[in-house]
């Protein structure tokens, strides 16, 4: 268990739940923010959800 880089919640980076928002957040963590494995599922989901709604660089 490690603390989330954003909210401080304890989480297991090797045991994250699935879901579209979380997967999008994981891609962003790896490719854009460089914090892969350091962000909890709730924060990943928020990041992914916001990117899917508002990121002007994503293609439709």
N, C-alpha and C positions, 0 to 999 in steps of 0.2 A: 504494500500500500504506500502510495506517495501523495503529497498534497498537489492539488490542481494549481497550475501556474496563475490562473485568473481568480478563482473563488476561494481557494484554499481547502476545498473539500477533499477528504481522503478517498482515493480510488485505486483500482488495480488496472494498470494500463494494458495488461495481457488478457483482461476479461471484460471488455466493453460490450454492451448490448448492440444489436444490429439496428438498422433503420436508415432510411434515405438521408435524413438530416445529419445523423452521426457520420455516415460515410462521406458526405460532402464536406463536413467539418474536418474529417481525417485527411482528406485530399488537400484541403487548404492548409492544414497544419504541416503537412509534408512539403507541399510545393510552394507555398507563399510565405508562411510565417515561421517555419523552422522550429516549431515546438511540438513535433510529433512525439507522442508518448508522455507529454507533460500536461495535457488538458483533459479534464473529466468529460464524461458522456454528456452531461447537461450543458456544459460550455461548448462542446463540439456541436451539439444539436442546435444551439442558438446561433453559432457562427455559420453552420451549414444552412440553416433556415434563412438567415438574413442574406447570405450570398445568393441563394436561389431566388429570393425575391428582388434584391436590389443591385446585385453586382453587374455593372455595365460591361464588364469584359467577358461575361458568359455569352455563348452563342445560342440562339433559338433554333 
